[in-house]
Amino acid sequence: MVPFVLCIFFALAPVASSAAGSGDFATIDSTAIERLTLEDALIRALGHNTDIQVARGEEEIARNSVHIGNAGLLPKLSAVSSVSWHDPGKGGLSTSSVESTTTAAELQASYTLFDGFGSIRTFTRLKNSGRLGTLKARERIESVVMDVARAYYGAANSVEELHASMQAVEISDERLRRAKLRRDYGQANTQEVLSAEVDANNDQVTLLNARLGRETAMRRLNVLLGHRVGHRVGHHYAIADSVVFSALPPLDSLRVSALVTNAGYLASGGEVLDQRLLMLIARSEQYPEVSLQAGWGLSRYAAGRDIGLNGTTPGTSGGVVVNWPIFNGRQTAIKTENARIAWLNSRLRHDRALQQLLLELRDGWDAWSISRDVLRFEERNIESARLNFQRTRELYVLGQSTGTTFREAQLNLIKAEKSRAGARYDRKLRELELLRLSGRLLTPFGTAGR
């Protein structure tokens, strides 16, 4: 963008010097605002973005759930107290003919020896869920990182469009001034002045839209960086217009990396295991459950309504309990069959995720390759557009070129500048998308393994 600005200022020095001190361009460039690189933006988002914080919280929940006690593999101990009152009534068949109260306080312990391996498989599922939580959190973080990158380059592009629109207004104002001077000296007619005035008004409209686009892009970027509404949401940054491209490995290397580290694909594989474990857990309900129970406590029997622990006697109890459900209305069979179907569906989704990943990699690689060629052509085009504008300007000043030809050369140069900026940002975004698909997007920030 800088060569284009210098070209116009040197070309129209008489008016550019008088106009440079006014307008948004001077305000933006002269005001000391914070400089923000893409890496700075991503680091801020990783620390303050709300969606990323929620994803990490959900990951922590999944990790906290991985415990043998949560799977029922530890014994249970409980304190139980009870008071029972018995009134034989009149004319009843009770063997006890007096009113009595029984008070007890006991510690009860139980431990499941065998439940069809349900507890063991539940613990295995909890560990798998912990890994799934990490993968889903990383997938969500990568998605937010891509949103931040798009917003960052969108803001950079909006700033370049605003600068180009300002320069277009300055050029159009200079053209209108020259047209009026030529008309006053009898070298131009009213039609040329009106044409220059229409073009100047159109450039003012474009400038207003460019200002709105910059404000919208900056607000979106600030929200993604974690700034709350009303607190720096309208904050502007000095965004570097230069883009550093990275050397990508071959497509085969990206494909291998994607199959090993892509968060979405690995999460779909984890879903298959999760559904299989659910099926095995449902099958475990068909087996008998064997548990040990033991208790120690104090008990007291008293006549009448007498509640208290005075004069209690200690006692212990123990036993082995076997519970084998013979028939429960086919609930276990239905649950097992549904779990089996869900497992088969998860395998189909995993296969589809593989095909989708390979397709996105192939399409992303082709798009990235084409974006390199597009940028190369845009770089050549900007040079031709700049030379054409300089030559047309010289002819226009000498009266050997019409205002229409001058306007066309001006628009071509502005269009070329915008196209080059767009192509530069598009290539970088496609590069980042390939890194995301291959599972390498967060590696520079040390969070790929989270």
Salt bridges, closest charged atoms under 4 A:
ASP24 OD2 - ARG211 NE 3.05
GLU34 OE2 - ARG44 NH2 1.97
GLU34 OE1 - ARG232 NH2 2.94
GLU34 OE1 - HIS235 NE2 3.45
ASP51 OD2 - ARG140 NH2 2.80
GLU59 OE2 - ARG63 NE 3.43
GLU59 OE1 - ARG450 NH2 3.66
GLU99 OE2 - ARG305 NE 2.80
GLU142 OE2 - ARG138 NH1 3.13
ASP147 OD1 - ARG150 NH1 3.17
GLU160 OE2 - ARG424 NH2 2.97
GLU174 OE1 - ARG177 NE 3.15
GLU174 OE2 - ARG178 NE 2.35
ASP184 OD1 - ARG183 NE 3.87
GLU192 OE2 - ARG182 NH1 3.34
ASP199 OD2 - ARG175 NH1 2.42
ASP199 OD1 - ARG407 NE 3.76
ASP203 OD2 - ARG407 NH1 2.67
GLU215 OE2 - ARG214 NH2 2.90
GLU215 OE2 - HIS236 NE2 3.12
ASP252 OD1 - ARG255 NH1 2.77
GLU271 OE2 - LYS136 NZ 2.86
ASP274 OD1 - ARG125 NE 2.86
GLU285 OE2 - LYS335 NZ 3.08
ASP306 OD2 - ARG300 NH2 2.58
GLU337 OE2 - ARG340 NH2 2.79
ASP366 OD1 - ARG362 NH2 2.78
ASP373 OD1 - ARG376 NH2 2.19
GLU379 OE1 - ARG420 NH1 3.64
GLU383 OE2 - ARG386 NH1 3.33
GLU394 OE1 - ARG391 NH1 3.66
GLU394 OE2 - ARG393 NH2 3.98
GLU417 OE2 - ARG386 NH2 3.22
GLU417 OE1 - ARG420 NH2 3.05
ASP426 OD2 - ARG430 NE 2.98
GLU431 OE2 - LYS428 NZ 2.88
GLU433 OE1 - ARG150 NH2 3.90
GLU433 OE2 - ARG436 NH2 2.69
